[in-house]
Amino acid sequence: MLSPVSAVRTAVSWMTVLPVGDAGTTPDRAVGGAAMSALPVVGAVLGATAAAAAFLLSSTDAPALLTGVLVVALLAVLTRGMHLDGLADTADGLGCYGPPERVTEVMRSGTVGPFGVATLTLTLGVQAVGFAGLAERSRWYDIVFAVAVARLGAVIGTRRSLKPAHPNGFGALVAGTQYRSIAVWSLVALVATVPLRLGHNGFDGGQMEPAAVVQGVAIVVCVAAFAWLFTRHCARRMGGMTGDVLGATIELGVALAVVGLLL
């Protein structure tokens, strides 16, 4: 069994381009489960990097929308575009008719169809505008929160009740591996809403805003509920869980979170 440090290192090496090196483990379901249980930590690291980039860009004359677009591009580079590829493939798969075999054929075709293009455009557009709005209001912690809480959706997507759709691939390594980690990270996400009320005041010691915490809790609940329903639907259509669906869940979760933070 991997130690927590090794699990985080494996998750970072699998999910990002950050040079953390190989944790020295042979990929199997035990390793895959450990890596997925550490995924929200990766989200926090990516979120902090995105927030730092947004902060630096805000000190220039760059328009807010350009800042949002560049933050989205940075996250895509840091994650090798894996989640975006998964989002496009999942959209194309869900957009076709037929049994799970047909859905799998479409998703593995290697091309992006009209459903994939439309979903990518809309999702990335929402993310870019959302990050721009948060940066324009100096809500740096909110950016970290949005990116990190979206990874909770992927942990939920690998719950025990959803089995792998195929005997190989990333889904086979991680699907059906999570149980206690879902409750743990859900609790952590709820606790992480507390600084949102500070962020609304620039951490200047001003008056607290409990409403921001309530809003944050609602976002966590919505992201978790969406992830639960979306992954269940995808598993039914595809005969099980795939890595592409997990990537799609993350990207859609980010979009949902930033919209919720700006409402």
N, C-alpha and C positions, 0 to 999 in steps of 0.2 A: 504493500500500500504506500502511495506517495505521501511524503510529508507536506504540510501546507505550503512551505516555501517551494518545494519541487512542483507542486500542483500549479502554483501561480506562474512559475517559470515556464512550465509546459504550456499553459494557457496563453501566455504572452508570445511564446515562440510559434505557436500554431496560428494565433489569431492576428498577429501584427508583424510588421517588418522590423521591429525593434531588435537590435543585436544582443539578445540575452544568451545565445548559445543553446546547445542541445542539453536537456536535462538528463541525458543518458538513459532513457527509458525506451522500451520497445512498445510501439503503439498497440494497445489492446483495449478492451472495454473497461478494464479497471483504470487504466491511465486516462482514457477518454472521459470517464465519469469524474475523475479527480479534476481534470482540466475544466470541464463544464461547471463544476462546483466553484471554481475560482474565476469564472468568466466576469462577474460583476466587478472584480478588482481590475481586470483589464479595461472594463468600461470606465472606471474612475480614472485610470491613467490616461486613456484616450481623451476623456472629457476634460481633464486638467490641461492636457496639451492643446486641445481646441480652444479652451478658455484663454490660455496664455497667448495663443496666436491672435485671437479676437481682440484681446487687450492691447497688444502691440500694434495691430492694424488700426485700432481706434485712435491711436496717437498720431496717425498720419492724416492726410487729406482725402484718403480713400472713402468713397461713398459707403454708407452702411450696407447696402445690398451687395456691393463687391466684397465687403468683409464676410458676409454670410456665404457667398459663393466660394470664396477661398477657404473658409473653414470646412465646408462640405468636401471640397477637393482634397484638403489635407487629411481628413478622416478616411477618404477613399484610398489615398496613397498609403496611409499607415496600416490599413487593413487589407492591402493588396487588391482592393476592389472585390473581394470574395463575397461580401454581403450584397453588393449591388448585382453581381452576377446571379446570386441566389434569388434576389428579388425579381429580376427579369425572367429567369427560368420558371419560377413559381407562378408568376402572372400568366405566362404563356401556357403552362400546364393547366392551370385552373380555367383558362379561357377556352380550352378545347373540350369537345364532347367525347365520350367514350369511357371504357373501363380503365382501371389503374394502369394496365399495360400501355394503352394509348397515351395516357398522361405522361408516363415515364418516357416513352418514345419522343414526345414533343420536348420534354425538359432536357433530354440528352442529345438533342439534335445539333447543338453547337451554334445555332443561330438565334438571333433575337427577333421575335415576331412583333406584330402590332400591339398586342396586349402588354408585352414586356417593355416596349418603347414608351407607350403611354404611361404605364405605371412608374417607370423610372423617372420620366420627365416630371410628372406630378409630385411624386414623393420627394425628389431632390429639390424641386421648386419650393415646396412647403418647408423643407429643412433650411434651405438658404434664406428664405424670407424670415423664418423663425429665428435663426441664429442672428440675423441682421437686427431684428427687433430687440432681442435680448442684449446684444452688444451696444446698441444705440442707447439703451437705458442703463448700461454699466452693470448688468446682472450676470456677472462672471460665474458665480456659484451655480446659477440656474443652468448654464451651459453644461457644466460638469454633471449636474443632476440629471439632465435630459439624456445625455449619452450613456451614463451609467445605468439608469433605471431601465433603459431599453434592453440591456443585457439580462435583466430579470426575466424578460419574456422568453429568451432562449433557454434559460434554466427551466422555466415552466414547460417549454416545448419538449424537453427531454425527460418528462416525468415517466414513472414506471408503467403507466397504463398505455403509453404509446410505444409500439415496437418499431424496429427498423423496417423500412420498405424494401430494402435490398440486403443481401448477405455481405456486401462489400461497400466501400466508400465511407465517407465521414459519418453519415447517419448510422451505419452499422456499429461504429465505435462509441457513439454517445447516446443514441436513442434508448429510452427506458432505463437510464442510469440514475436519475435524480429522485430523491424522496425528501429527506430532512432538510437538504440545502434550500429547497423551495420555501419552507417556512422560515428558515434562518434569514435568507436574503430578503424575503418580504418584510420581515420585522426590521431589518437594517434599513431598507428603503423607506419605511414609515418614519424611523428615527431621523433619517437624512432629510426629511422635510422641515425639521426645526430651523436650520439655518436659513431657509427661504425667507422667513420673516425678518431676519437680519439683513439679508441681501437687498430687500426692498428699501432699506434705509442706509445702504452703503456702509454697513458695519460701523457707523459713526456714533453709536450709543444712543441713537434717537429712539422714538417711541416704537415699540414692537407692533407687529401686525399679525395677530393670531389668524386672521382670515387667510393669509398667505400659506400658513401651515395646513389649514383645512383644504385649501386649493391643492396643495402638494399631495395630501393624502388621497384626494379624489383622483389625481393624476396617477398615482401608484395603483389604485384600485382599477382604474380604467385600462392602464397598460397591462396589468395582470389578467384582467377579464378578457381583454382583446386577445392576448397571447393564448389563453386557454381555449377560447372558442375557435380562433383562427387555426391553431395547430391541430385541433381535433377535426375540423373540417378538412384540412389538407391531408391528414392521415387517412381519413375515410376515402377521399378521392384518389389517393396515391397508394393505398394499401399499406400505409405505414409512414414513419417519419423519415425525412431526408435532410441532409445538410443544407440544401438550397432553401428549404422552408424555414430553417433556423435563421439563415441570413436575412430572409424576407421579414421575419418577425422582428429582428433587430432594427432594420431600416424603417419599417412602419412604426415601430415603437418610438424611435427618435422623433419622427414626424408628429406622432400623437402627443408626445410629451411637450415639444416646443409650442404646439398649438395650445395645449392646456395651460402652459405657463403664461401665455400672452393674452388669454381671455380675461 
